[in-house]
Amino acid sequence: MIDLSSIGPPVLKEIEPTTGPEEGGIKVSLIGKLFDHRLGGCYAKFGKAIVPHKGEITPNKVSFILPPVSETGGVGDTIIEVDFV
């Protein structure tokens, strides 16, 4: 079992890239610290679309595939919420 009390909240420093096409399909990486890869999964909410992480979660980086704007409810590339599970 993981002691979550010792982890602390994740810190977001940068999003790469900062813009994307309306049709989606590109990799978006969140760069920061304290991303706890031991939890096994991460989801991002882009508008109304919830997408799982793509690839490895490291303590400093997690990536997603940007969904098309048609699935986000018109929000585009704005990340509303990221949850580690």
N, CA and C atoms as a LAMMPS dump frame, in Angstrom:
ITEM: TIMESTEP
0
ITEM: NUMBER OF ATOMS
255
ITEM: BOX BOUNDS ff ff ff
-5.0000000000000000e+02 5.0000000000000000e+02
-5.0000000000000000e+02 5.0000000000000000e+02
-5.0000000000000000e+02 5.0000000000000000e+02
ITEM: ATOMS id mol type element x y z
1 1 1 N 0.844 -1.178 0
2 1 2 C 0 0 0
3 1 3 C 0.892 1.244 0
4 2 1 N 0.442 2.282 -0.708
5 2 2 C 1.191 3.538 -0.818
6 2 3 C 0.715 4.512 0.247
7 3 1 N 1.661 5.138 0.938
8 3 2 C 1.325 6.166 1.922
9 3 3 C 1.148 7.491 1.18
10 4 1 N -0.072 7.848 0.868
11 4 2 C -0.362 9.058 0.095
12 4 3 C -0.08 10.335 0.872
13 5 1 N -0.018 10.261 2.168
14 5 2 C 0.216 11.473 2.962
15 5 3 C 1.619 12.025 2.752
16 6 1 N 2.551 11.2 2.287
17 6 2 C 3.929 11.659 2.093
18 6 3 C 4.194 12.201 0.692
19 7 1 N 3.227 12.101 -0.198
20 7 2 C 3.446 12.484 -1.597
21 7 3 C 3.367 13.992 -1.798
22 8 1 N 2.357 14.63 -1.29
23 8 2 C 2.141 16.052 -1.534
24 8 3 C 1.422 16.25 -2.855
25 9 1 N 0.882 17.432 -3.076
26 9 2 C 0.128 17.681 -4.306
27 9 3 C 1.062 17.836 -5.509
28 10 1 N 0.624 17.37 -6.687
29 10 2 C 1.42 17.582 -7.89
30 10 3 C 1.533 19.073 -8.205
31 11 1 N 2.638 19.455 -8.848
32 11 2 C 2.875 20.844 -9.224
33 11 3 C 3.041 20.897 -10.732
34 12 1 N 2.187 21.644 -11.408
35 12 2 C 2.264 21.8 -12.858
36 12 3 C 3.102 23.021 -13.19
37 13 1 N 4.133 22.825 -14.02
38 13 2 C 5.005 23.931 -14.418
39 13 3 C 4.794 24.351 -15.859
40 14 1 N 4.444 23.38 -16.716
41 14 2 C 4.401 23.672 -18.142
42 14 3 C 3.494 22.676 -18.862
43 15 1 N 2.876 23.117 -19.952
44 15 2 C 2.102 22.251 -20.84
45 15 3 C 2.745 22.357 -22.214
46 16 1 N 3.075 21.202 -22.813
47 16 2 C 3.687 21.181 -24.144
48 16 3 C 2.848 20.323 -25.075
49 17 1 N 2.428 20.796 -26.221
50 17 2 C 2.451 22.188 -26.66
51 17 3 C 1.337 22.966 -25.987
52 18 1 N 1.349 24.264 -26.146
53 18 2 C 0.329 25.101 -25.511
54 18 3 C -0.904 25.287 -26.386
55 19 1 N -0.844 24.889 -27.64
56 19 2 C -2.006 24.932 -28.534
57 19 3 C -2.046 23.638 -29.33
58 20 1 N -3.202 23.35 -29.898
59 20 2 C -3.353 22.138 -30.702
60 20 3 C -4.45 22.295 -31.725
61 21 1 N -4.486 21.393 -32.692
62 21 2 C -5.507 21.465 -33.747
63 21 3 C -6.888 21.077 -33.232
64 22 1 N -7.918 21.615 -33.847
65 22 2 C -9.288 21.296 -33.434
66 22 3 C -9.606 19.822 -33.596
67 23 1 N -8.948 19.141 -34.545
68 23 2 C -9.212 17.719 -34.746
69 23 3 C -8.502 16.833 -33.716
70 24 1 N -7.676 17.435 -32.845
71 24 2 C -6.994 16.684 -31.798
72 24 3 C -5.954 15.738 -32.371
73 25 1 N -5.679 14.658 -31.637
74 25 2 C -4.765 13.634 -32.115
75 25 3 C -3.298 13.858 -31.805
76 26 1 N -2.95 14.962 -31.152
77 26 2 C -1.543 15.211 -30.829
78 26 3 C -1.278 14.885 -29.361
79 27 1 N -0.02 14.594 -29.06
80 27 2 C 0.366 14.322 -27.675
81 27 3 C 0.535 15.636 -26.927
82 28 1 N -0.082 15.706 -25.759
83 28 2 C 0.037 16.847 -24.863
84 28 3 C 0.72 16.353 -23.595
85 29 1 N 1.822 16.982 -23.211
86 29 2 C 2.557 16.575 -22.018
87 29 3 C 2.445 17.628 -20.937
88 30 1 N 2.21 17.161 -19.719
89 30 2 C 2.223 18.028 -18.551
90 30 3 C 3.575 17.845 -17.881
91 31 1 N 4.288 18.938 -17.671
92 31 2 C 5.613 18.915 -17.075
93 31 3 C 5.51 19.562 -15.698
94 32 1 N 6.078 18.931 -14.706
95 32 2 C 6.02 19.486 -13.353
96 32 3 C 6.804 18.639 -12.385
97 33 1 N 6.244 18.463 -11.205
98 33 2 C 6.892 17.603 -10.225
99 33 3 C 5.833 16.982 -9.323
100 34 1 N 6.239 15.933 -8.669
101 34 2 C 5.394 15.177 -7.74
102 34 3 C 4.232 14.462 -8.425
103 35 1 N 4.394 14.11 -9.719
104 35 2 C 3.413 13.255 -10.376
105 35 3 C 3.721 11.846 -9.893
106 36 1 N 2.838 11.237 -9.152
107 36 2 C 3.156 9.958 -8.536
108 36 3 C 2.792 8.798 -9.449
109 37 1 N 3.775 8.271 -10.119
110 37 2 C 3.607 7.159 -11.041
111 37 3 C 3.26 5.859 -10.318
112 38 1 N 3.464 5.795 -9.005
113 38 2 C 3.154 4.571 -8.253
114 38 3 C 1.653 4.326 -8.166
115 39 1 N 0.847 5.325 -8.431
116 39 2 C -0.596 5.16 -8.339
117 39 3 C -1.15 4.386 -9.524
118 40 1 N -0.396 4.313 -10.619
119 40 2 C -0.765 3.44 -11.723
120 40 3 C -1.579 4.047 -12.833
121 41 1 N -2.174 5.193 -12.661
122 41 2 C -2.981 5.751 -13.734
123 41 3 C -3.246 7.223 -13.541
124 42 1 N -3.648 7.861 -14.612
125 42 2 C -3.937 9.287 -14.573
126 42 3 C -4.923 9.587 -15.697
127 43 1 N -5.888 10.427 -15.422
128 43 2 C -6.867 10.847 -16.404
129 43 3 C -6.891 12.367 -16.461
130 44 1 N -7.098 12.903 -17.665
131 44 2 C -7.268 14.345 -17.826
132 44 3 C -8.661 14.602 -18.379
133 45 1 N -9.243 15.688 -17.942
134 45 2 C -10.546 16.085 -18.457
135 45 3 C -10.331 17.312 -19.324
136 46 1 N -10.534 17.146 -20.621
137 46 2 C -10.451 18.239 -21.589
138 46 3 C -11.895 18.623 -21.904
139 47 1 N -12.402 19.665 -21.269
140 47 2 C -13.812 19.998 -21.444
141 47 3 C -14.664 18.867 -20.904
142 48 1 N -15.465 18.232 -21.773
143 48 2 C -16.318 17.117 -21.371
144 48 3 C -15.674 15.758 -21.609
145 49 1 N -14.544 15.721 -22.307
146 49 2 C -13.887 14.451 -22.645
147 49 3 C -12.89 14.046 -21.56
148 50 1 N -13.014 12.806 -21.094
149 50 2 C -12.077 12.263 -20.112
150 50 3 C -11.186 11.267 -20.841
151 51 1 N -9.87 11.499 -20.788
152 51 2 C -8.933 10.635 -21.505
153 51 3 C -7.864 10.1 -20.55
154 52 1 N -7.459 8.826 -20.739
155 52 2 C -6.397 8.256 -19.9
156 52 3 C -5.031 8.748 -20.358
157 53 1 N -4.052 8.645 -19.476
158 53 2 C -2.687 9.009 -19.851
159 53 3 C -2.208 8.093 -20.971
160 54 1 N -1.245 8.577 -21.724
161 54 2 C -0.667 7.809 -22.825
162 54 3 C 0.819 7.641 -22.553
163 55 1 N 1.254 6.412 -22.327
164 55 2 C 2.655 6.159 -22.047
165 55 3 C 2.944 6.163 -20.558
166 56 1 N 4.219 6.275 -20.245
167 56 2 C 4.688 6.186 -18.873
168 56 3 C 4.42 7.475 -18.092
169 57 1 N 4.049 7.328 -16.831
170 57 2 C 3.961 8.467 -15.916
171 57 3 C 5.274 8.512 -15.15
172 58 1 N 5.962 9.627 -15.21
173 58 2 C 7.185 9.795 -14.434
174 58 3 C 6.903 10.834 -13.346
175 59 1 N 7.784 11.004 -12.386
176 59 2 C 7.562 12.015 -11.352
177 59 3 C 7.479 13.436 -11.917
178 60 1 N 7.965 13.64 -13.172
179 60 2 C 8.012 14.985 -13.748
180 60 3 C 7.208 15.16 -15.029
181 61 1 N 6.589 14.079 -15.545
182 61 2 C 5.902 14.213 -16.832
183 61 3 C 4.81 13.165 -16.983
184 62 1 N 3.683 13.59 -17.532
185 62 2 C 2.595 12.692 -17.904
186 62 3 C 2.012 13.234 -19.21
187 63 1 N 1.643 12.326 -20.113
188 63 2 C 1.175 12.748 -21.436
189 63 3 C -0.208 12.184 -21.747
190 64 1 N -0.906 12.881 -22.63
191 64 2 C -2.247 12.511 -23.074
192 64 3 C -2.346 12.761 -24.571
193 65 1 N -3.329 12.124 -25.218
194 65 2 C -3.637 12.436 -26.612
195 65 3 C -4.829 13.386 -26.596
196 66 1 N -4.639 14.551 -27.188
197 66 2 C -5.681 15.58 -27.217
198 66 3 C -6.885 15.081 -28.014
199 67 1 N -8.082 15.09 -27.407
200 67 2 C -9.281 14.677 -28.148
201 67 3 C -9.742 15.79 -29.084
202 68 1 N -10.547 15.436 -30.103
203 68 2 C -11.081 16.474 -30.985
204 68 3 C -12.016 17.421 -30.225
205 69 1 N -12.095 18.647 -30.678
206 69 2 C -12.969 19.643 -30.046
207 69 3 C -14.415 19.149 -30.034
208 70 1 N -14.815 18.367 -31.035
209 70 2 C -16.189 17.856 -31.077
210 70 3 C -16.511 16.979 -29.869
211 71 1 N -15.501 16.384 -29.225
212 71 2 C -15.719 15.546 -28.037
213 71 3 C -15.597 16.327 -26.735
214 72 1 N -15.035 17.527 -26.784
215 72 2 C -14.8 18.281 -25.558
216 72 3 C -15.927 19.265 -25.24
217 73 1 N -16.874 19.42 -26.15
218 73 2 C -17.942 20.383 -25.938
219 73 3 C -17.521 21.792 -26.309
220 74 1 N -16.514 21.919 -27.18
221 74 2 C -16.079 23.229 -27.653
222 74 3 C -15.009 23.885 -26.815
223 75 1 N -14.465 23.171 -25.837
224 75 2 C -13.467 23.765 -24.96
225 75 3 C -12.109 23.847 -25.629
226 76 1 N -11.858 23.009 -26.629
227 76 2 C -10.554 23.023 -27.279
228 76 3 C -9.514 22.358 -26.415
229 77 1 N -8.359 22.97 -26.297
230 77 2 C -7.25 22.316 -25.605
231 77 3 C -7.1 22.742 -24.15
232 78 1 N -8.164 23.233 -23.537
233 78 2 C -8.109 23.633 -22.135
234 78 3 C -8.247 22.414 -21.227
235 79 1 N -7.28 22.216 -20.343
236 79 2 C -7.366 21.127 -19.381
237 79 3 C -8.127 21.64 -18.164
238 80 1 N -9.206 20.961 -17.849
239 80 2 C -10.018 21.369 -16.711
240 80 3 C -9.547 20.681 -15.442
241 81 1 N -9.179 19.405 -15.559
242 81 2 C -8.885 18.63 -14.349
243 81 3 C -7.968 17.464 -14.69
244 82 1 N -7.043 17.143 -13.807
245 82 2 C -6.184 15.963 -13.945
246 82 3 C -6.252 15.187 -12.642
247 83 1 N -6.551 13.889 -12.738
248 83 2 C -6.652 13.042 -11.55
249 83 3 C -5.709 11.855 -11.666
250 84 1 N -4.924 11.597 -10.621
251 84 2 C -4.103 10.404 -10.53
252 84 3 C -4.92 9.373 -9.76
253 85 1 N -4.995 8.156 -10.307
254 85 2 C -5.787 7.107 -9.664
255 85 3 C -4.949 5.89 -9.383
